[in-house]
Amino acid sequence: MLLTRLLHRKKTDEPRPERTRWVMFLVIAILGSTVVLKLIDTTVAPARSLLASAPGLVHLSTFDQLADTSVMTITSPTNTFGAELFTIGVYTEINDVFPTDTVSLIYVRDDWRFVEIDYLPNRSLQDQLAMFSLYPREEVILNETTSATLLTRDESPRCIDYDDDLPNKCEITNQLLFEYGGLLISISTDGDHVTVGEMIEIAKSILTKNTNQ
């Protein structure tokens, strides 16, 4: 009787081949799923852009393309302090970022985003200021007929030196808002790459230019 019990216990203590196969199958399935998910993330992840992502965003590279795409006529700056136009965005659909048909210009200098200039239709200065009521602000006189509002968005911006072929960028520090040509124009500065004085001069160069180039 004792021998029978010992043999029975030894037999039940041995791992069952069927259970072992199921455990191995589950482990392999979990590892395989993890690898597949990583491959999918790598494949479908959108490329980094200096433009705010939104439905209906059209990427352009020249003002000639903009003239063929946009329903608006904008006045680009003549003074950019050596920064060059990097990309143009046109927001052609309703979204939570900008009004439809907004045009965004990104200027780059020394491999860093310099300024972003947004031309927003159907939005007033007061409407925009209401969205940023908590930020410090001050009035800036641009010329005899136009004044602007300077918003301080972030005094300690975070900057990222990306390991790719696109220019790097910091968080927005200041925004200069003013109305011109039936549009609200917003000039946003990248980190500490642009001084307030430079931003004001960029705005003035928009006001003194009559046609888009």
Backbone torsions as a table, in degrees:
resi	resn	phi	psi	omega
1	MET	NA	-45.7	179.1
2	LEU	-62.5	-41.7	179.2
3	LEU	-62.6	-38.7	179.3
4	THR	-63.8	-41.6	179.0
5	ARG	-64.3	-41.7	179.9
6	LEU	-64.8	-41.6	178.8
7	LEU	-65.5	-38.7	179.5
8	HIS	-65.5	-43.3	179.1
9	ARG	-64.3	-42.3	180.0
10	LYS	-62.9	-38.1	-179.0
11	LYS	-67.4	-42.0	-178.8
12	THR	-74.4	-25.7	179.3
13	ASP	-73.0	-20.5	-179.7
14	GLU	-70.8	138.8	179.3
15	PRO	-63.2	139.4	178.2
16	ARG	-79.9	128.5	-178.9
17	PRO	-57.0	-37.0	-178.0
18	GLU	-66.7	-43.7	178.4
19	ARG	-63.6	-40.2	179.5
20	THR	-61.5	-41.8	179.4
21	ARG	-62.7	-40.5	179.5
22	TRP	-65.3	-39.9	178.1
23	VAL	-63.2	-45.0	179.2
24	MET	-63.2	-38.5	178.8
25	PHE	-63.0	-43.8	179.8
26	LEU	-64.3	-42.1	179.1
27	VAL	-61.8	-46.4	179.7
28	ILE	-63.1	-40.2	-179.8
29	ALA	-64.1	-42.3	179.3
30	ILE	-64.5	-45.7	178.8
31	LEU	-62.2	-41.3	179.5
32	GLY	-64.8	-40.4	179.2
33	SER	-63.4	-40.6	179.4
34	THR	-61.6	-44.5	179.9
35	VAL	-63.5	-43.5	-178.9
36	VAL	-63.3	-43.3	180.0
37	LEU	-62.8	-39.7	177.7
38	LYS	-65.1	-39.8	178.1
39	LEU	-65.1	-39.1	178.9
40	ILE	-65.4	-43.8	179.2
41	ASP	-59.7	-41.2	-179.5
42	THR	-68.4	-35.5	-175.2
43	THR	-76.6	-44.3	-172.5
44	VAL	-96.3	-7.3	-179.9
45	ALA	-61.7	128.5	-178.5
46	PRO	-67.8	147.3	178.3
47	ALA	-66.0	145.7	179.8
48	ARG	-63.3	140.2	-179.4
49	SER	-134.0	150.1	174.7
50	LEU	-82.6	-7.3	177.1
51	LEU	-94.1	147.5	175.8
52	ALA	-66.7	128.2	-177.7
53	SER	-74.1	135.6	178.5
54	ALA	-164.5	155.6	177.2
55	PRO	-59.2	141.6	177.0
56	GLY	78.2	10.8	179.2
57	LEU	-72.2	126.7	177.0
58	VAL	-110.5	126.2	179.8
59	HIS	-93.2	129.5	177.2
60	LEU	-128.7	166.4	-178.5
61	SER	-125.4	-14.9	-177.7
62	THR	-135.8	160.2	176.7
63	PHE	-70.5	-26.6	175.6
64	ASP	-63.5	-42.0	176.0
65	GLN	-64.4	-37.0	179.4
66	LEU	-63.5	-40.6	-179.9
67	ALA	-62.9	-29.6	179.8
68	ASP	-85.7	-15.3	-173.2
69	THR	-108.6	-43.7	-171.5
70	SER	-85.0	147.0	175.9
71	VAL	-84.8	-6.7	-177.8
72	MET	-107.1	156.5	169.5
73	THR	-108.9	120.7	-178.1
74	ILE	-109.9	163.4	176.9
75	THR	-113.3	108.2	-178.5
76	SER	-83.1	158.7	-178.0
77	PRO	-73.9	150.0	174.1
78	THR	-97.7	-18.7	180.0
79	ASN	-117.1	109.9	179.1
80	THR	-121.8	12.3	176.3
81	PHE	54.3	42.2	176.1
82	GLY	86.2	-6.6	177.2
83	ALA	-75.9	146.0	-177.7
84	GLU	-113.2	148.8	177.5
85	LEU	-63.8	125.6	-178.1
86	PHE	-102.5	-45.4	-179.8
87	THR	-157.4	158.8	178.1
88	ILE	-125.5	137.1	176.2
89	GLY	-121.1	138.0	174.2
90	VAL	-122.1	123.5	-178.0
91	TYR	-96.4	102.5	-168.9
92	THR	-94.3	-5.7	-178.4
93	GLU	-127.3	162.1	175.8
94	ILE	-63.4	133.3	179.6
95	ASN	-152.7	176.2	-178.1
96	ASP	-91.1	2.0	-176.1
97	VAL	-98.7	-55.9	-176.6
98	PHE	-134.3	161.5	170.6
99	PRO	-64.4	154.6	177.3
100	THR	-58.3	139.2	179.6
101	ASP	78.7	10.1	173.6
102	THR	-61.1	140.5	176.0
103	VAL	-113.5	131.7	179.5
104	SER	-120.3	131.4	176.3
105	LEU	-112.3	130.1	176.9
106	ILE	-112.4	122.9	176.6
107	TYR	-109.8	142.0	-174.2
108	VAL	-126.7	142.0	175.0
109	ARG	-142.9	134.7	178.4
110	ASP	54.6	40.1	176.2
111	ASP	65.6	22.5	173.6
112	TRP	-130.0	145.4	170.8
113	ARG	-57.2	135.5	-177.6
114	PHE	-103.4	-64.7	175.2
115	VAL	-140.0	156.1	168.6
116	GLU	-118.2	127.2	179.6
117	ILE	-115.1	118.4	-178.0
118	ASP	-110.6	134.8	178.1
119	TYR	-112.2	106.1	-171.4
120	LEU	-106.8	117.0	176.0
121	PRO	-83.4	156.3	173.9
122	ASN	57.8	33.6	174.6
123	ARG	-143.5	129.3	-178.3
124	SER	-90.9	165.7	176.6
125	LEU	-61.1	-41.7	-179.1
126	GLN	-65.5	-37.9	176.9
127	ASP	-61.1	-43.4	-178.9
128	GLN	-67.7	-41.5	-179.5
129	LEU	-65.1	-32.2	178.4
130	ALA	-64.1	-27.6	179.4
131	MET	-76.9	-19.1	-177.4
132	PHE	-126.5	45.3	-172.7
133	SER	-68.0	-20.2	-176.1
134	LEU	-87.3	-9.8	-177.4
135	TYR	-85.9	143.3	174.6
136	PRO	-60.3	145.2	-177.4
137	ARG	-144.5	157.9	173.0
138	GLU	-152.4	154.0	-179.1
139	GLU	-86.8	141.0	178.6
140	VAL	-127.4	130.4	177.6
141	ILE	-89.0	120.0	-179.9
142	LEU	-91.1	-43.2	174.4
143	ASN	-156.5	-166.6	-174.3
144	GLU	-65.2	-23.4	-174.5
145	THR	-116.8	-11.0	-172.8
146	THR	-129.5	129.1	172.5
147	SER	-117.5	161.3	-178.4
148	ALA	-132.5	163.8	174.9
149	THR	-114.1	126.8	179.0
150	LEU	-99.4	120.1	177.1
151	LEU	-103.6	135.9	172.3
152	THR	-97.7	109.6	-175.3
153	ARG	-88.7	-38.0	-174.5
154	ASP	-159.5	123.3	-179.6
155	GLU	-90.8	-13.4	178.3
156	SER	-131.5	71.2	-174.4
157	PRO	-70.4	148.6	176.0
158	ARG	-91.3	132.3	-179.8
159	CYS	-115.1	144.3	-179.8
160	ILE	-127.4	124.8	174.8
161	ASP	-95.1	95.7	-172.3
162	TYR	-74.8	150.0	178.6
163	ASP	-97.9	63.4	175.5
164	ASP	-150.1	-170.1	-173.6
165	ASP	-90.7	-1.0	-179.6
166	LEU	-90.9	155.1	176.0
167	PRO	-59.3	152.2	179.3
168	ASN	-81.9	172.0	179.7
169	LYS	-155.3	157.1	172.8
170	CYS	-114.9	170.7	173.7
171	GLU	-69.8	155.0	-178.3
172	ILE	-67.9	134.0	178.1
173	THR	-101.3	-51.8	-176.7
174	ASN	-128.6	153.1	173.1
175	GLN	-132.6	135.4	175.8
176	LEU	-112.3	120.9	-174.4
177	LEU	-117.0	132.4	175.8
178	PHE	-157.2	158.5	179.5
179	GLU	-100.9	137.0	-179.8
180	TYR	-161.6	134.6	176.5
181	GLY	62.4	30.5	-179.5
182	GLY	78.6	10.1	-179.3
183	LEU	-125.3	155.4	167.3
184	LEU	-92.8	126.2	-179.2
185	ILE	-110.4	130.3	-179.9
186	SER	-122.1	122.5	176.0
187	ILE	-108.8	117.6	-178.1
188	SER	-111.6	134.4	-177.3
189	THR	-101.4	143.8	-178.6
190	ASP	-89.9	110.9	175.9
191	GLY	52.3	-133.0	178.2
192	ASP	-105.7	22.1	-179.2
193	HIS	-78.1	-13.3	-178.1
194	VAL	-131.8	133.3	175.6
195	THR	-85.1	161.9	176.8
196	VAL	-62.0	-37.8	178.4
197	GLY	-62.2	-42.0	177.6
198	GLU	-64.5	-40.4	179.5
199	MET	-62.3	-41.2	178.7
200	ILE	-64.7	-41.2	179.2
201	GLU	-66.3	-35.3	175.3
202	ILE	-61.8	-44.5	178.2
203	ALA	-61.6	-42.5	179.2
204	LYS	-63.1	-35.0	-179.6
205	SER	-70.9	-24.5	173.7
206	ILE	-70.7	-41.2	-177.2
207	LEU	-68.3	-28.4	-176.7
208	THR	-92.9	2.2	179.6
209	LYS	-104.8	133.6	-173.9
210	ASN	-97.5	-27.0	-176.0
211	THR	-130.1	154.2	178.1
212	ASN	-83.0	138.9	178.5
213	GLN	-116.9	NA	NA
